[in-house]
Amino acid sequence: GKYILYAADLACAMTAPVRTYTLHTYADNVRAKMCHAVARCVANVSVRDTSATFAMGVDNRAPAFLATKNPLGKVPVLELDNGCCVYESHAICRYFARLQTDVAQHGASRDAAACGLWL
């Protein structure tokens, strides 16, 4: 899998339609709760959560996490079913919000998520 950071990585995020979402986070993460709320209330999608088994300070520092999820080791991280990841809570929320809006007006969700990483 790859994380969305550079324009070259957008090819990964723009492949097959996403059907499965996994949010990597620790228990009681306020930013993750915000992401869940936007996913549920705005985009009407279900998100699997890893908070029951995620060990902050351990899992997010593992070489595999840093290489495939978020090179900064921060959470929450939204993993798409194609292996690509969107990190930063505002980028995740924008991704979900744009799933249900006019793409011509706001841009493709995956593109917007990538742009949101730089805001």
N, C-alpha and C positions, 0 to 999 in steps of 0.2 A: 504494500500500500504506500501511498504518498500523502503528504500533507499539502494543502493549498497554500502556496506562498508566492511563487513566481509565475509569470505568464506561461512558461513552458509546462507547468504542472496542470494548467487548465484542461489539457487534453484528457487527463485522468478523470477530472471532475465532470467532464462533459460527455461521458460515454453513456451507457444504458440508463434508462430511467431508474431512479432510486425508489426502492420499496421498503427497505429495512434501514432503520436508524438506530445507532447505539451511542449513548452519551456516556463518555468516560469522565467520572468525577468521584469525589468523596462524599460521604454522608453530610447532609445539611448544608450543602454549598448553595448559597443564596443565588449566585449567578446561574447555576444549573437549574434551580427552581424556576427562574425567569425563562430560561430556554424551554423547559417543559411546558410552561404556561402558554407561550407563544405557539409551540408546536400543537398543543391540544386545542386552544381556543381560536387561534387564527388560521392555522393550516389544517386543522382537523386530522392530524397524524399521530400515531402512537410511537413512542420512543422507548427503547429498552435502556435501562440504566444500570451501570456497573457499581453504583455506590455501596452496595452491600458487601462487595468483595474488594473494593479498591483501597489500597493502603497508600495514603498521601505521604510523600517523602520517600516511598519505596518504589511503587509501581510507576510513578511519573518520572523517576530518575533512572529507570532501567534502560539500558542501551536500545532495546527493541522499541520501547515507547518513544524515545528521543529520535530514533531513526524513521519511524513510520507514522507516529501520531502528531507530535508537536516537538520540534527541536528545542523549544524553550522550556519544556517540562511543565507547562501550565495546564490547568484544567478549568473549565470543561472543554472537552474535545468531542465534536460530533463526527462519528465514523459512518460513512455512507456504505451501502451494500457493495459498492465496487472497490472498496478499500481506501478511497480518498478520505481525507479528514479536513474538517473546518474547525479552526480553533478561534478563540476570543468570543466571549458571550454575545457581544453586539453583532458580530459576523454571523453567528449561529442563528440568532433571532431574525436577522435580516434575511437569511437563507429561507427560514420557515415562512416568514411573512410574504416573501415574494413568490412562494409556491402558489398562492391564491390570488395574486394580483395580475394586472395587465402587463404581460411581458414586454409589449411594444413600448409602454410608457416607462417601465422601471428597469428593463434589462433582464437578462436571464438570471435565475436564482443563483446558479453556481458562479457566474461572472460577478454578481453583486457581492457574494460572500468573499470572493477573492479580493475585490476592491475594499471591502470592509476591514480586511486585515491591516490596511495601511492607514485607516482613520484613527 
